[in-house]
Amino acid sequence: MEEVLPVTGRVPVPLAAPAVKRLLPAWWPLAPFPGLLLLWLMGLTYLIWPLLGVSLLLGIFVRGDVRVPPRFGLWMVFLGLVLTSATQLTAADRAMSYGYRFSMYFSATMLFLYIYNTPRSALPLRTIVNLVAIGWCMVVMGGILGLVAPKVELVSPMEMILPDALVEIPLVRDMVSPAFAKQTAFVGLGIHRTQAPFPYPNAWGSNFVLLTPFALWSFLVTCRRSWRPVLGALLVFSIVPFFFSLDRGAWLALAIGLLYGGLRLVFALDVRTIKWFALGAVVLALLLVFTPLMNVLVTRVDKNYSDQGRIGRNLVALELAQQSPLLGYGAPQTAEDNPANAAVGTHGQLWLVLVSNGIPALLMYMGWLFYLVVRSGRHLRTARDIRFWPHLTILMAIIMSPYYELLPLQLHTIMVAAAIILRDGLPMVRPGWLSSTPELRPSVPQGIS
């Protein structure tokens, strides 16, 4: 049974199963975003996503009729290549690494399909945006905790439950042991880099960047007027932990994304939003001039500690890709000529896919992102355009792909943005995983429901 809507720019999509609707609200798969801090304290920041993926798979089976957007075949072929690359695994630790990452790809796919197939009447766009924006607030609060109490480390319930042999694995220990900040002060600055509610500072920075468009979207368009001063204050205060994260890549991506977005708004003559952008630029300038933030910025840019190591790892990744170009190695690899201790393929989503899954998988992965950014970037009008802010998220994800691994929350944020773009702005298609025949071609709605 499908919902029948009049031809008003919307498209018919299958209704959620009544039994599921009675048990849980339609927004339940987005609960990890506002629950980030709680999940982090429980040691579940990373482990929640495989559980979410399995739950959504069961829900999709109950729903039955699942629709996919045009060009979704790019992503499905990528998943197929990732699955096939498991044949290249040669060690148990590599198999565990592979299983972890594949579960993230799978979970993000299920979240995309859920949002894409849920009607706006059941899951309004305003609800999605505000929930993800609350996730951004949790990231900012974690950053503030890292500044206020950088040496605090906790023991999570998950850490107590897991066997000691498993917790001793560095990756697992990082996932289940909450720490407010990186305890090794950055040489030359005497600063502890904030990381809560994530295990690594770079994860904090990349998540902050990808979630910021949703925070701005909520502040400018979707949040209640009574909450706008609170969100506005957080937007201002967030500048401090963002700078003290010392994530140059995050600085670069957000600067390019917001500058690009501002120029699009100038060309579109969106005066109302341009005023807010100008006010934000003034606040940032004042903070740089009258606080130590400028010194932090200049010192961090001058001290390029990790550049040589990253360049060396990337060169080794290219060599490995030449030796196994079709399916990669299933997981990141160690190499004798690797100039750093980290495994080759762990410092950038682009290199992760290239080394782990091969050149065809990388082409499909990046092809999906480029399709989204090009398709969503056409004829953008104002900041109220449904595609505008998700467009910025996808663009900044592409910018960060060469130097940040975008798993797990980052990829789920990307797929939420993709689902918004394709559910509300592009046509649905007939059932079929690789189908691209449009059923209806609605006009792109400009408002928020």
N, C-alpha and C positions, 0 to 999 in steps of 0.2 A: 504494500500500500504506500503510495507516495502522496505527499502534500501537493495540492493543486493551488497555485497562486495565479492571480490575474497577471497579464503581461504589463508589468510596471517597472521593468528593469531588473527584477529578481528572477531567480530560476528555481524550478522545483527540485527539492532534494529530499531524500528519504528521512522520515521521522525516526527519532530514536525509539528503541524498543520500550513500550510502556513499563515493563517490569524494571528495567534499568532506571528509568526516570523516577519511579517511585522510591527507589533505594537511595539514589545519589542525585545531587543537582547536576545540571548539564556541564558546569564548569569544573567538575572534580579533577579531570586530568591536569588542569593548570594549578592545582593546589601546591605543588612543589615550589612554585615561584614565590608566593607570599610566605611559604613555610620554610624558606631557606635557612634562617638562623636556627630554628628548632631542629631541622634535619641535621644541620652541622653539629649541634650539641649532642645529638643522638648518634653521630657517626654515620649518617645515612646520606650525606650530600651527594655521593656518587652512586651508592648502592640502590637508591630509590628508583633510578631510571629503568633498569631491567625489569623490576616488578611492575612499573607502570606500563612498559611495553607489552608484557604478557597479559595484563589486565585489559588493555585496550584491544589486543588481538581477540580475546574472548568476547568483548563487547561488539567488535566488528562482525564476528561470526553470528552473534545473536541478531544483529541488525540485518545482515543478509546483503542487500543491494548496495554495493560500494562503488562509488564513482571516482574517477580520477580526472585531473585536468590535462589539457594539451601539453605535450613535451614531458609528461611525467615518466615516459619511457627512459629518458636520460638517467633519472635517479634509480629506476628499477634495474636497468642494465648495470649501473654502478654497484648496487647491492648484490646482484648476481655475480659480478666479478670478485667482490669482496668474499662472498661465500666460496667461490671456486678457489680463491687464493689460499684457502686453508690447506689445500693439497701440498703446499710448499713448506709447511711447518716441519721442523726437524727436532724440536726440543720441547719439553713439558712447559718450561717457563714461557716460551714463545706462544704456546697454545693458550695459556692463561691470558696473556696479553692480547692475543687475537680475540678470544671469547669476550673479554671485557669491551673491547672497542666495537666488535660486531653488535653486541647487545645495545650499545649506544646508538649506532646507526639504525638498528631495528626499532628501538623505542622512539626515536625522533620521527621515523617514518609513520609509525602508528599514531603519534600525536598529530602529525600533519593530516592524515586521513580522517581522524576523528573530527578535527575542527572543520575540515573541508566539507565533510558530509553532514555536519550538524546544522540544521536551519538557523537562520539568524533570529527567528522568533524564540527558539530554545536557548541559544547561546549568542546574545547580542554582541556586536563588535565592541561596544562600550565596556562590557564586562571583561572581555579578553584583554583590552588595552589596560584597564585599571589593575587587573590582577598581575599582569606582567610588570606594570609600573611599581606595584608594591614590592615585587621581587627586586627591582632596582633600589628601592628604599632599604631593603634588607642588606644589600651589598654595601650601600653607603654606611649604614649603621655598623656593619662589620668592620669597615675601614676606620671608622671613628674609634671603635674598640681597640683596633691595632695601634692607633696613635696614643690613646690614653693609657693602655696597659699592655705594652708590646711583649712583655716577658711571660705573660700568663699562658699556661698550657693546661689542658683538662684531659680527663679520662672519660671517654664516651661509653654508654651502655654497650654499643656494638664492639668496642675494643675489649670490654670485659667478657663478652660472650664468645668471641672468636678464639680458636686455639692459639696458644703462644707461637707455635711454629708458623702459623699464617700471618700473625701480626708482625713477626720479625721480618717479613718481606717488606722492603722499603716502600714500594708502591702502595701496598695494603695499609701499612702503618700511617702513611701520609693521608690516606683517605679517611681513616677512622679515628685519628688522634687530633682533636681540635686544638689549634694554636692561633693566638691572636695575630702574630706577626712573625716574619722570618727572623730567627734568633741571631743569625750572623749579621752584624751591622755592616752596611755597605762601606767598603774601604774608601776612606777619604771624605765621607760624609757623616759618619757616626749616626746613621739612621737605621732603624729597624723597619723593613718594608712590610706594609700591611698586607694581609692575605685572607683574613676571616671574611666570609664563611667558606673559604676554599683552602686547599693544601698548599698552594703556591701563589706568590705575588703576581706572576704574569697571568695566572688564571683570574685573579681579582681584577686586574686591569682590563683584560679582554672582555670579561663579562660586563664590567662597568660600561665599556664602550658600546657593546651591542644592545644593552638595555636602555641606554640614555635616550634614544629616539622615542621609546615608549613612555619614558618619564616626561619628556617634553610634550608629547602628544597628549598625555593625560592632563598635564598642567594647562595647556592651551585650549583643549577641546573637550575632553571627556569627563574629567573629575568634577565632583560637586563643588560649588562655589565656596562652601564652608571649609573644604580641605585644601583649596588652592594656596592659601598662605603657608600652610605646613609644607606642602610639596615645593613651593617656591623657596622657602628657607632651606630645605634640604638640597635643592639645586645649587644654592650659593655655598653652603657648608661643604658640599661634596667636592668642591675644587681643592680643598686642603688635602684630604686623603688621596685624591687622584694624583696630585703632584708628589706627595710623599710615597706613593707606590713605586716611584722611580722607573716606571714602565715607559721607556721611550717609544716603543712600538704602539702602545695605547695612546700616548700623546699624539703621535703622528696620525693615526687612523681617525681619532676624534676630531683633530684640527682640520684634516682634509674633508671629512664628512660634513661637519658643520659649516665650513666655508663653502663647500659645494651647495649644500642645502640653502644657505643664505643667498647665494647668487641666483639659484633657481627661483627663490621667492622675490628677489629684486626684479628679475626679468618678468615674473608673473604679476608684479605690482601688488603683492600682498602686503599692504602697508601695515596692517594690524600686527602681523607676525614679525615683520621687519623691525618694528619698534622694540619688541621683546628681545630679538637678536642683538640689536644695538645696545640695549640696556645691559644684557649679559656681557657684551664685549667691554663695556665701561667698567662693570664690576670686576671682571677679570684683570683689566689693566690696573685698576686701583690696588687690587690685592698683590699684583706683581711688583708694584712700585713701593708700597708701604708695608710689605711683609717680607719674610725671608724666602718666599716662594721663588723669586727670581734667582736668588743665589743657588737654591736647590736645582732649578732648571739648568742653569749655566754649568754648574759643577758636574751634573750627571751627563750632560751632552759632551763635555770635554773628556770625561773619563770613559773611554770605550773599552771597558774590560772584556766584554764577551764577544766583540766583533770578530776577532780572528778565529775563535773557536767555532762560531756559527758558520763562517765562510768555509772553514775546513770541513765541518760536518756536511755542509751542503755539497761540496766537491766530492766527498766520499759517497754521498747519496747518489750523485749522478753516475759515478763509476759502478755502484751496485745495480742501478737501474739498467745500465748497458748489459750487465751479465744476466739479468732476469727481467726482460722488458715487459713480458705479457702478463704475468701474474704476480710479480714481485716475490716476496719471501714470506708473506702471511703476517709478519710483525716487524717492528724495528730490529735492526741488527747491530751487533758489535763488530768492529773491524780493527785490525792491528794498526792501520795507519790513521785511525780516528784521532784527531788532535785534542779531544776532550773525553771525559769519562762517560758522558751520557751516550745512550745508544743512538745510532744513526737513524734518523727518521722521527725523532721525538721533539724536534724544535721547529715546528711549523706544520700545519695541516697539509700543505702542498707536499712537503717532503714525506710526511707520514703515509699519505696515500700512494705516493710514487714508490717508496721502498716496500711498503707492506703489500700493496695490491697491484702495482704495475702501471704502465703508461696508459693503456686503454681506460682503466678505472679512474685515473687522474683526469683524463679528457672528459669522461662522463660527469665526474664530480664538479669540475670547474665549469663544464658546459651548462649544468643545471643552474649554478649560481649566476653565470653570465646571462642565461635566458631570463632569469627572474629580474635581474637588475635592468636589462634592456627593456623587457616587456612592461615593467612597472614604471619605468622612467619616461614613457611616452606621454606627451601632452599633460604633464602635471600642471595644476592650476594654482592651488593655494595649499596652505598647511592643513586645511580641512579635507583635502583630497585623501581618500582612504589609502591610496597607494604611496603617499609622500613619505611618511615616517618609516614604514617597512622597507621602502626603497633605500633609504639611508642605511638601515641595518644591514641589508644584503651587500650594499656597496662597501661598507666598512669591514664586513666579513671577508670580502675578496681582498681588500688591502692587507688584512692581518694574516691571511692564509700562508704567506711565505715564511712567517717568523713566529706564529703562535699556533699551538695545537688547539683546535676549537671543539673540544670534548670535555664533559658531556653537556653542561647547561648551555654553552654557546651554540651548539648545533640545534638543541631544542628551541632556543630563541630564534635561530635562523628559520627553522621550519614553521614556527608560529607566524613569523613575518610572511613566509611564503604562502601559508594557508590563507592569511588575510588578503594578500594580493590576489590570489587566484579564486578564492571563494566569493569575494565581493566585487571584484573588478573584471574578471574574465569569465568566459562561458564554461558551463559544465559539459560533460560528455556522456555518451552512452556507457553502460557498464563494460568493463574490460580493462585489464591492467595497462595495456599499451595503446589503447584507443585514443585517437585524437580528433574524432569527428564531432564537431560542435552540435549540441542539441538546440540551444538558444544563444543568441548573441545580445546580452543585455547591455544597456548603456552603463557607464561607470558611475555609480552613485557618489555623490559628493558629501552627504551628511553622515551622521553617526546614529545608528539605531541601537 
